[in-house]
Amino acid sequence: MIDALQNGSYVSRADATASDRFLRVVSLVSMPVAIATLVALLIWVYRARKGLEAFRAGPFAFSPGLAVGSFFIPLANFWLPLPVLREIWKGSDPVLPPFSPAPFKDRPSSPLVGLWWAAFLSSNLAALAADIAAMRTTTDLTLSMLRFSANVHIVASVLLLAYLVLTAVFTREVTRRQDALAGQVHAPPLWLPQPVTTPWGAASQYPAVPWGASQAAAAPWSVVDQPAGWSGAPPATPPR
């Protein structure tokens, strides 16, 4: 529409009104969507950082509260949430077993972390620029300013969409990694003998574990099928 005006073409009032209404709708929808996404993200960041304590002994550079607060510290919020997200990503690596003595901070990060953070920053800066441009049009109502404001709103909308998509991908991937860690925590110990079936089809006799019948009754793995060649000796470190 602006190109048509600059070229001297006729633009009806209906077309101008429709264009203005479209930009207003985009602005009105973008703001609550961005706020709702940020609130949901902060809740997720707190829970994801808190969840690391179920798999890692630490030390942690950021507490759950500081992980959320890093988004609100003036100036520092341009870079501080990035190491927070990297700590969450590395601590959620399922390749490193839960409570492994190896430091989880040595685990590799992912380009997804930096890509998400870049989308987060750029979308917020573009939204700020769009608001400033919209205010400028109230005092500088020229075709060039209208074109600039419209272009900035389009860029802000595209970056917001990219941010929303990357937020969904990033949070889902970290959640998947922590779910995999949770599965390792609740899995039976690897030193347990595997159950076998006797050649005649019946289950073999269940031996009691050597470290006491009372503990055997309390542990879900205390009664197992005796595999061939297993002497019944306790593992190197019996459960306590």
VEXDO-85813 format. One record per atom (N, C-alpha, C, O): residue in one letter; x, y, z. Coordinates in steps of 0.2 Angstrom, whole numbers, padded with zeros to 4 digits, always signed. Atoms other than C-alpha are relative to their C-alpha. Example, Ala and Ser with C-alpha at 12.3 -4.5 7.8 and 13.67 -1.06 7.14 Angstrom:
a+0004-0006+0000;a+0062-0022+0039;a+0004+0006+0000;a+0009+0005+0003;s-0004-0006-0001;s+0068-0005+0036;s-0004+0005+0003;s-0001+0011+0004;
//
This chain:
m+0004-0006+0000;m+0000+0000+0000;m+0004+0006+0000;m+0003+0011-0004;i-0004-0006+0000;i+0014+0012+0004;i+0004+0001-0006;i+0005+0007-0009;d-0003-0001+0006;d+0023+0008-0012;d-0005+0003-0005;d-0003+0007-0009;a+0005-0003+0004;a+0007+0012-0021;a-0001+0008+0001;a-0002+0011-0004;l+0001-0007-0002;l+0005+0029-0012;l+0007+0004-0003;l+0006+0009-0006;q-0006-0003+0002;q+0023+0033-0016;q+0001+0001-0008;q+0004+0005-0011;n+0000+0000+0008;n+0021+0029-0035;n-0006+0004-0002;n-0007+0005-0009;g+0006-0004+0002;g+0005+0040-0035;g-0006-0004-0002;g-0010-0001-0005;s+0006+0004+0002;s-0007+0026-0037;s-0006+0002+0005;s-0004+0004+0011;y+0005-0001-0005;y-0024+0027-0029;y-0001-0006+0005;y-0001-0011+0003;v+0001+0005-0005;v-0027+0018-0013;v-0007+0002+0004;v-0008+0008+0006;s+0007-0001-0003;s-0045+0017-0006;s+0001+0000+0007;s+0005-0002+0010;r+0001+0000-0007;r-0050+0021+0011;r+0000-0007+0004;r+0002-0008+0009;a+0001+0007-0003;a-0055+0003+0014;a+0007-0004+0000;a+0008-0007+0005;d-0006+0003+0000;d-0038-0003+0009;d+0005+0002+0005;d+0008-0001+0009;a-0004-0003-0005;a-0029+0009+0020;a-0002-0002+0007;a+0002-0004+0012;t+0003+0002-0007;t-0041+0004+0035;t+0002-0007+0001;t+0004-0009+0007;a-0001+0007-0001;a-0038-0014+0032;a+0007-0001+0002;a+0009-0005+0006;s-0007+0000-0002;s-0019-0012+0032;s+0001+0002+0007;s+0005-0001+0011;d-0001-0002-0007;d-0020-0002+0048;d-0002-0005+0005;d+0001-0006+0010;r+0003+0005-0004;r-0031-0015+0056;r+0004-0006+0001;r+0005-0008+0006;f-0005+0006-0001;f-0019-0029+0052;f+0006+0001+0004;f+0007-0003+0008;l-0006-0002-0004;l-0004-0020+0060;l-0002+0000+0007;l+0001-0002+0012;r+0003-0001-0006;r-0015-0016+0075;r-0001-0007+0003;r+0001-0009+0009;v+0001+0006-0002;v-0020-0034+0077;v+0006-0004+0002;v+0006-0008+0007;v-0006+0003-0001;v-0003-0041+0075;v+0004+0003+0007;v+0006-0001+0010;s-0003-0003-0006;s+0003-0029+0089;s-0003-0002+0006;s+0000-0004+0011;l+0004+0002-0006;l-0011-0033+0101;l+0001-0008+0001;l+0001-0010+0007;v+0000+0007-0001;v-0009-0052+0098;v+0007-0002+0003;v+0008-0006+0007;s-0007+0001-0001;s+0010-0052+0099;s+0002+0001+0008;s+0005-0003+0011;m-0002-0002-0007;m+0011-0044+0116;m-0002-0005+0005;m+0002-0008+0009;p+0002+0005-0005;p+0000-0056+0127;p+0003-0007-0002;p+0005-0011+0003;v-0003+0006+0002;v+0008-0071+0117;v+0007+0000+0003;v+0009-0005+0006;a-0006-0001-0003;a+0025-0065+0122;a+0001-0001+0007;a+0005-0004+0010;i+0000+0000-0008;i+0021-0062+0140;i-0002-0007+0003;i+0001-0010+0007;a+0002+0007-0002;a+0012-0079+0142;a+0006-0005-0001;a+0007-0009+0003;t-0006+0005+0001;t+0027-0088+0134;t+0005+0001+0005;t+0009-0004+0007;l-0005-0001-0004;l+0039-0079+0145;l-0002-0003+0007;l+0003-0006+0011;v+0002+0003-0006;v+0029-0084+0161;v+0001-0007+0000;v+0003-0010+0005;a-0001+0007+0000;a+0028-0102+0156;a+0007-0002-0001;a+0009-0007+0002;l-0007+0002+0000;l+0047-0102+0152;l+0003+0001+0006;l+0007-0003+0008;l-0004-0001-0007;l+0052-0095+0169;l-0002-0005+0004;l+0002-0008+0008;i+0002+0005-0004;i+0041-0108+0177;i+0004-0006-0002;i+0006-0010+0003;w-0003+0005+0002;w+0049-0121+0167;w+0008+0000+0002;w+0011-0005+0004;v-0007-0001-0002;v+0067-0114+0170;v+0001-0002+0007;v+0006-0006+0009;y+0000+0001-0007;y+0064-0115+0189;y+0000-0008+0001;y+0004-0011+0005;r+0001+0007-0001;r+0058-0133+0188;r+0006-0004-0003;r+0008-0009+0000;a-0005+0004+0003;a+0071-0139+0176;a+0007+0001+0004;a+0010-0004+0005;r-0006+0000-0005;r+0085-0132+0187;r-0001-0003+0006;r+0004-0007+0008;k+0001+0004-0006;k+0077-0139+0202;k+0001-0007-0001;k+0003-0011+0003;g-0001+0007+0001;g+0076-0156+0194;g+0007-0002-0001;g+0008-0008+0000;l-0007+0003+0001;l+0095-0157+0191;l+0002-0003+0007;l+0006-0007+0007;e-0002+0002-0006;e+0096-0159+0210;e-0002-0008+0001;e+0001-0011+0006;a+0002+0007-0001;a+0088-0176+0208;a+0005-0005-0004;a+0005-0011-0003;f-0005+0004+0004;f+0102-0182+0196;f+0007+0002+0001;f+0012-0002+0000;r-0007-0002+0000;r+0118-0172+0200;r+0001+0003+0007;r-0003+0006+0011;a-0002-0002-0006;a+0127-0169+0216;a+0003+0008+0000;a+0004+0010+0006;g-0002-0006+0001;g+0133-0152+0210;g+0008+0000+0000;g+0011-0005-0002;p+0003-0006-0002;p+0141-0140+0213;p-0003+0004-0006;p-0002+0003-0012;f+0003-0004+0005;f+0129-0128+0203;f+0002+0007+0001;f+0003+0010+0006;a-0002-0007+0000;a+0133-0111+0198;a-0006+0005+0001;a-0005+0010+0003;f+0006-0004-0001;f+0115-0105+0199;f-0005-0004+0004;f-0007-0010+0002;s+0006+0003-0003;s+0101-0109+0211;s-0006+0001-0004;s-0006+0004-0009;p+0007-0001+0004;p+0083-0111+0205;p-0002+0007+0000;p-0005+0009-0005;g+0002-0007-0001;g+0079-0094+0211;g+0004+0005-0004;g+0001+0009-0008;l-0004-0004+0004;l+0094-0086+0203;l-0001-0001-0008;l+0000+0003-0012;a+0001+0001+0007;a+0091-0095+0187;a-0006+0004-0003;a-0006+0006-0009;v+0006-0004+0002;v+0074-0086+0186;v+0002+0007+0000;v+0000+0011-0004;g-0001-0007-0001;g+0080-0070+0192;g+0005+0003-0005;g+0005+0009-0006;s-0005-0003+0005;s+0094-0069+0179;s-0004+0003-0006;s+0000+0007-0010;f+0004-0003+0005;f+0080-0064+0167;f-0002+0007+0001;f-0004+0011-0003;f+0003-0007-0002;f+0076-0048+0177;f+0006+0004+0002;f+0004+0010+0003;i-0005-0004-0002;i+0093-0042+0182;i+0002+0005-0006;i+0004+0003-0011;p-0001-0004+0005;p+0096-0026+0172;p+0007+0000-0003;p+0012-0001+0001;l-0006+0001+0004;l+0110-0027+0159;l+0002-0007+0000;l+0004-0010-0005;a-0002+0007+0000;a+0115-0044+0165;a-0005-0005-0003;a-0003-0010-0005;n+0005+0004+0003;n+0099-0051+0158;n+0001-0001-0008;n-0002-0005-0011;f-0002+0001+0007;f+0107-0049+0141;f+0005-0006-0001;f+0006-0008-0007;w-0005+0006+0001;w+0120-0063+0144;w-0001-0005+0006;w+0001-0011+0005;l+0000+0005-0005;l+0117-0071+0161;l-0004-0006-0001;l-0002-0011+0001;p+0004+0006+0001;p+0103-0082+0157;p+0003-0006-0005;p+0001-0012-0005;l-0004+0004+0005;l+0114-0090+0143;l+0003-0006+0004;l+0002-0012+0003;p-0003+0005-0004;p+0125-0099+0156;p-0005-0004+0004;p-0003-0010+0006;v+0005+0004-0004;v+0110-0104+0166;v-0003-0006-0004;v-0004-0011-0002;l+0003+0005+0004;l+0102-0113+0151;l+0006-0005-0002;l+0004-0011-0003;r-0005+0005+0002;r+0119-0121+0147;r+0001-0005+0006;r+0002-0011+0005;e+0000+0005-0006;e+0120-0128+0165;e-0005-0005+0000;e-0004-0011+0001;i+0006+0004+0000;i+0103-0135+0163;i+0001-0005-0005;i-0001-0011-0004;w-0001+0005+0006;w+0107-0143+0146;w+0005-0005+0002;w+0004-0011+0001;k-0006+0005-0001;k+0124-0151+0152;k-0002-0004+0006;k-0001-0010+0006;g+0002+0005-0006;g+0116-0157+0169;g-0005-0005-0002;g-0006-0010+0001;s+0006+0004+0002;s+0102-0165+0159;s+0003-0005-0005;s-0001-0009-0007;d-0003+0004+0005;d+0114-0175+0148;d-0001-0008+0003;d+0002-0009+0008;p+0001+0006-0003;p+0108-0193+0150;p+0006-0005-0002;p+0006-0011+0001;v-0006+0004+0001;v+0125-0200+0143;v+0004-0001+0007;v+0007-0006+0008;l-0003+0000-0006;l+0132-0196+0160;l-0005-0003+0005;l-0010+0000+0007;p+0005+0004-0005;p+0124-0208+0173;p-0002+0005+0006;p+0002+0009+0008;p+0002-0004-0006;p+0115-0200+0188;p+0005+0000+0006;p+0007-0006+0007;f-0005-0001-0005;f+0127-0194+0202;f+0006-0003-0002;f+0010-0006+0003;s-0007+0002+0002;s+0142-0199+0192;s+0005+0004+0003;s+0004+0010+0003;p-0005-0004-0003;p+0158-0193+0200;p+0003+0005-0005;p+0006+0010-0004;a-0003-0005+0005;a+0163-0185+0183;a-0004+0006+0000;a-0010+0006+0000;p+0004-0006-0001;p+0158-0167+0183;p-0004+0001-0007;p-0002+0000-0012;f+0005-0001+0006;f+0143-0163+0172;f+0001+0006-0004;f-0001+0006-0010;k-0002-0006+0004;k+0150-0146+0167;k+0005-0002-0006;k+0005+0003-0010;d-0004+0002+0005;d+0162-0155+0156;d-0004-0003-0006;d-0001-0004-0011;r+0004+0003+0006;r+0148-0162+0145;r-0001+0005-0005;r-0001+0011-0004;p+0001-0005+0006;p+0146-0153+0128;p-0007+0003+0001;p-0012+0000+0003;s+0006-0004+0000;s+0133-0140+0126;s-0003-0001-0007;s-0001-0006-0011;s+0003+0001+0007;s+0122-0138+0110;s-0001+0006-0003;s-0002+0011+0000;p+0002-0006+0003;p+0120-0125+0097;p-0007+0002+0001;p-0008+0008+0000;l+0007-0002-0001;l+0102-0126+0101;l-0001+0005+0005;l-0005+0009+0005;v+0001-0005-0006;v+0105-0116+0117;v+0002+0007-0002;v-0002+0011-0001;g-0002-0007+0003;g+0114-0102+0108;g-0005+0003-0005;g-0007+0009-0005;l+0005-0002+0005;l+0101-0102+0094;l-0006+0003+0004;l-0009+0008+0001;w+0006-0002-0003;w+0087-0101+0106;w+0001+0007+0004;w-0003+0011+0003;w-0001-0006-0003;w+0095-0087+0116;w+0000+0006-0005;w-0002+0011-0003;a-0001-0005+0005;a+0099-0077+0100;a-0007+0002-0002;a-0009+0008-0003;a+0007-0001+0002;a+0080-0079+0095;a-0003+0004+0006;a-0007+0008+0004;f+0003-0004-0005;f+0075-0073+0112;f+0002+0007+0001;f-0003+0012+0001;l-0003-0006+0000;l+0086-0058+0112;l-0003+0004-0006;l-0006+0010-0005;s+0002-0003+0006;s+0082-0053+0094;s-0007+0002+0000;s-0009+0007-0002;s+0007-0001+0000;s+0063-0055+0096;s-0002+0006+0005;s-0006+0010+0003;n+0001-0005-0005;n+0063-0044+0112;n+0002+0007-0003;n-0001+0012-0002;l-0003-0007+0002;l+0074-0030+0104;l-0004+0002-0006;l-0006+0008-0007;a+0004-0002+0005;a+0063-0031+0088;a-0007+0003+0002;a-0009+0007-0001;a+0007-0002-0003;a+0047-0029+0098;a+0001+0007+0003;a-0003+0011+0002;l-0001-0007-0003;l+0055-0014+0107;l+0000+0005-0006;l-0002+0011-0005;a-0001-0005+0006;a+0060-0006+0090;a-0007+0001-0003;a-0008+0007-0006;a+0007-0001+0003;a+0042-0009+0084;a-0004+0005+0004;a-0008+0009+0001;d+0003-0005-0004;d+0035+0000+0098;d+0002+0007-0001;d-0002+0012-0001;i-0002-0007+0001;i+0046+0015+0096;i-0002+0002-0007;i-0003+0008-0007;a+0002-0002+0007;a+0043+0015+0077;a-0008+0002+0000;a-0010+0007-0003;a+0007-0002+0000;a+0024+0015+0081;a-0001+0007+0003;a-0006+0011+0001;m+0000-0007-0004;m+0026+0030+0093;m+0002+0005-0005;m-0001+0011-0004;r-0003-0005+0004;r+0036+0039+0080;r-0005+0002-0005;r-0005+0008-0008;t+0005-0002+0005;t+0022+0038+0067;t-0005+0005+0003;t-0009+0008-0001;t+0005-0004-0003;t+0011+0048+0079;t+0002+0008-0001;t-0002+0012-0001;t-0003-0006+0000;t+0023+0063+0077;t+0003+0001-0007;t+0003+0007-0010;d-0003+0000+0006;d+0031+0059+0060;d-0004-0004-0005;d-0002-0009-0007;l+0004+0004+0004;l+0017+0054+0049;l+0001+0001-0008;l-0002+0004-0011;t-0002+0000+0007;t+0026+0052+0033;t+0000-0007-0003;t+0000-0012+0000;l+0000+0006+0003;l+0027+0038+0020;l+0006-0004+0002;l+0005-0010+0003;s-0007+0003-0002;s+0045+0034+0024;s-0001-0003+0007;s+0001-0009+0008;m+0000+0003-0007;m+0041+0032+0043;m-0006-0006+0000;m-0005-0010+0004;l+0005+0005+0000;l+0025+0022+0039;l+0003-0007-0003;l+0002-0012+0000;r-0004+0006+0003;r+0036+0010+0028;r+0004-0003+0005;r+0004-0009+0006;f-0005+0002-0005;f+0049+0009+0042;f-0004-0004+0005;f-0002-0009+0007;s+0004+0003-0005;s+0036+0005+0055;s-0003-0007-0002;s-0003-0012+0002;a+0003+0006+0002;a+0027-0008+0045;a+0006-0006-0001;a+0004-0011+0001;n-0006+0005+0001;n+0044-0017+0040;n+0002-0003+0007;n+0004-0008+0008;v-0002+0002-0007;v+0049-0017+0059;v-0005-0005+0003;v-0003-0010+0006;h+0005+0005-0003;h+0033-0025+0064;h+0000-0007-0003;h-0001-0012+0000;i+0000+0006+0003;i+0034-0038+0051;i+0006-0004+0002;i+0006-0010+0004;v-0006+0003-0002;v+0052-0042+0056;v-0001-0003+0008;v+0001-0008+0009;a+0001+0002-0007;a+0047-0043+0075;a-0005-0006+0000;a-0004-0010+0004;s+0004+0006+0000;s+0033-0055+0071;s+0003-0006-0003;s+0002-0011+0000;v-0004+0005+0003;v+0044-0066+0061;v+0005-0003+0006;v+0005-0009+0007;l-0005+0002-0005;l+0057-0066+0075;l-0004-0003+0006;l-0002-0008+0010;l+0004+0002-0005;l+0043-0069+0088;l-0002-0007-0001;l-0002-0012+0003;l+0002+0006+0002;l+0037-0084+0078;l+0006-0005+0001;l+0005-0011+0004;a-0006+0004-0001;a+0055-0091+0078;a+0002-0002+0007;a+0004-0007+0009;y-0001+0000-0007;y+0057-0088+0096;y-0005-0005+0003;y-0003-0010+0007;l+0005+0005-0003;l+0041-0098+0100;l+0001-0007-0002;l+0001-0011+0002;v-0002+0007+0003;v+0046-0113+0089;v+0006-0002+0004;v+0006-0008+0006;l-0006+0002-0004;l+0063-0113+0097;l-0001-0002+0007;l+0003-0006+0010;t+0002+0001-0007;t+0056-0112+0114;t-0003-0007+0001;t-0001-0011+0006;a+0004+0006+0000;a+0045-0127+0111;a+0005-0006-0001;a+0005-0011+0003;v-0005+0005+0001;v+0060-0137+0104;v+0005-0001+0005;v+0006-0006+0008;f-0005+0000-0005;f+0072-0132+0117;f-0003-0004+0007;f+0000-0008+0010;t+0003+0003-0006;t+0061-0136+0132;t-0002-0007+0000;t-0001-0011+0004;r+0001+0007+0001;r+0055-0152+0125;r+0006-0005+0000;r+0006-0010+0003;e-0006+0004+0000;e+0072-0158+0122;e+0003-0001+0007;e+0005-0006+0009;v-0002+0000-0006;v+0078-0154+0139;v-0004-0004+0005;v-0002-0008+0009;t+0004+0004-0004;t+0063-0162+0147;t+0001-0008-0002;t+0001-0012+0002;r-0001+0007+0002;r+0066-0178+0136;r+0007-0002+0004;r+0007-0008+0006;r-0006+0002-0003;r+0084-0178+0143;r-0001-0002+0007;r+0002-0007+0010;q+0001+0001-0007;q+0078-0177+0161;q-0004-0006+0001;q-0003-0009+0006;d+0004+0006+0000;d+0065-0190+0158;d+0005-0006-0001;d+0004-0011+0003;a-0004+0006+0001;a+0079-0202+0152;a+0005-0001+0006;a+0006-0006+0008;l-0003+0001-0007;l+0089-0198+0168;l-0004-0003+0005;l-0002-0007+0009;a+0005+0003-0006;a+0074-0202+0179;a-0001-0007-0001;a-0001-0011+0003;g+0000+0008+0001;g+0073-0219+0170;g+0006-0003+0002;g+0005-0009+0005;q-0006+0003-0003;q+0091-0222+0175;q+0000-0001+0007;q+0002-0006+0010;v+0000+0000-0008;v+0088-0218+0193;v-0005-0006+0002;v-0003-0009+0007;h+0005+0005-0002;h+0073-0230+0194;h+0002-0007-0003;h-0002-0011-0001;a-0001+0007+0003;a+0081-0244+0184;a+0004-0004+0005;a+0007-0002+0010;p-0003+0005-0004;p+0087-0260+0193;p+0008+0001+0000;p+0010+0003-0006;p-0007+0000+0000;p+0106-0260+0198;p+0003-0005-0005;p+0000-0010-0006;l-0003+0004+0005;l+0117-0267+0184;l+0003-0006+0002;l+0004-0011-0001;w-0003+0006-0002;w+0125-0279+0195;w-0005-0006+0002;w-0002-0011+0004;l+0005+0005-0002;l+0109-0289+0198;l+0001-0006-0005;l+0001-0004-0011;p+0000+0006+0005;p+0109-0307+0190;p-0006+0001-0004;p-0011+0002-0001;q+0006+0000+0005;q+0097-0308+0175;q-0004-0006+0002;q-0001-0012+0002;p+0004+0006-0001;p+0083-0320+0178;p+0000-0005-0006;p+0001-0003-0012;v+0000+0005+0005;v+0083-0336+0168;v-0005-0005+0001;v-0008-0005+0007;t+0005+0006+0000;t+0071-0351+0165;t+0004-0006-0001;t+0008-0007-0005;t-0003+0007+0001;t+0076-0369+0168;t-0002-0003-0006;t-0007-0002-0009;p+0001+0004+0007;p+0077-0381+0153;p-0007-0003+0000;p-0010-0004-0005;w+0007+0003+0000;w+0061-0389+0159;w-0006+0005+0001;w-0012+0003+0002;g+0006-0005+0001;g+0051-0373+0158;g-0002+0003+0007;g-0005+0008+0007;a+0002-0003-0006;a+0049-0370+0177;a+0005+0005+0002;a+0011+0005+0001;a-0005-0005-0003;a+0057-0355+0186;a+0004-0003+0005;a+0002-0008+0009;s-0005+0003-0004;s+0072-0359+0195;s-0001+0002+0008;s-0005+0007+0009;q+0001-0001-0007;q+0073-0359+0214;q+0002+0007+0002;q+0008+0009-0001;y-0002-0007-0002;y+0074-0341+0221;y+0004+0000+0006;y+0002-0002+0011;p-0004+0000-0006;p+0089-0339+0232;p-0001+0007+0004;p-0003+0012+0001;a+0000-0006-0004;a+0089-0326+0246;a+0007+0004-0001;a+0012+0000-0001;v-0007-0004+0000;v+0103-0312+0245;v+0004-0002+0006;v+0001-0002+0011;p-0004+0002-0006;p+0117-0316+0256;p+0001+0005+0006;p+0003+0004+0011;w-0001-0005-0006;w+0116-0300+0266;w-0006+0001+0004;w-0007+0006+0008;g+0005+0000-0006;g+0101-0304+0276;g-0007-0001-0003;g-0009+0003-0008;a+0007+0001+0002;a+0083-0310+0274;a-0004+0007+0001;a-0009+0008-0004;s+0004-0006-0001;s+0076-0294+0281;s+0001+0005-0005;s-0004+0008-0008;q-0001-0005+0005;q+0084-0283+0268;q-0002-0003-0007;q-0004+0001-0011;a+0002+0004+0006;a+0080-0296+0255;a-0008+0002-0001;a-0010+0003-0007;a+0007-0001+0001;a+0062-0294+0259;a-0002+0008-0002;a-0007+0009-0005;a+0001-0007+0001;a+0063-0275+0258;a+0002+0002-0007;a-0001+0007-0009;a-0003-0002+0007;a+0072-0274+0241;a-0004-0003-0005;a-0005-0009-0005;p+0004+0003+0006;p+0062-0277+0225;p+0004-0005-0004;p+0001-0009-0007;w-0004+0005+0004;w+0077-0286+0218;w+0003-0005+0004;w+0008-0009+0002;s-0003+0005-0005;s+0080-0297+0233;s-0002-0007-0003;s+0002-0012+0000;v+0002+0007+0002;v+0072-0312+0224;v+0000+0000-0007;v-0004+0003-0011;v-0001+0000+0007;v+0078-0316+0207;v+0001-0008-0002;v+0003-0012+0002;d-0002+0006+0002;d+0080-0331+0196;d+0007-0001-0001;d+0011+0003-0003;q-0007+0001+0000;q+0097-0339+0198;q+0002-0002-0007;q+0000-0007-0010;p-0002+0002+0007;p+0106-0339+0181;p+0006-0005+0001;p+0008-0006+0006;a-0005+0005+0000;a+0118-0352+0176;a+0007+0003+0002;a+0009+0008-0001;g-0006-0003-0002;g+0135-0350+0184;g+0001+0005+0005;g+0006+0007+0007;w+0000-0005-0005;w+0130-0338+0197;w+0001-0004+0007;w-0003-0008+0009;s-0002+0003-0006;s+0138-0343+0214;s-0004+0002+0006;s-0004-0001+0011;g+0004-0003-0006;g+0126-0333+0225;g+0004+0005+0004;g+0002+0007+0009;a-0005-0005-0004;a+0141-0322+0231;a-0003+0007-0001;a-0006+0009-0006;p+0002-0007+0000;p+0136-0304+0235;p+0004+0004-0004;p+0009+0003-0006;p-0004-0004+0004;p+0141-0290+0224;p+0005+0004+0005;p+0005+0003+0011;a-0005-0003-0004;a+0156-0280+0229;a-0002+0005+0005;a+0000+0006+0011;t+0003-0004-0005;t+0145-0267+0238;t-0007-0001+0000;t-0011+0001-0004;p+0007+0002+0000;p+0129-0274+0244;p-0004+0007+0002;p-0002+0011+0005;p+0004-0006-0002;p+0114-0261+0246;p-0001+0001+0007;p-0001-0004+0011;r+0001-0002-0007;r+0112-0252+0262;r-0007+0002+0001;r-0009+0004+0007;
//
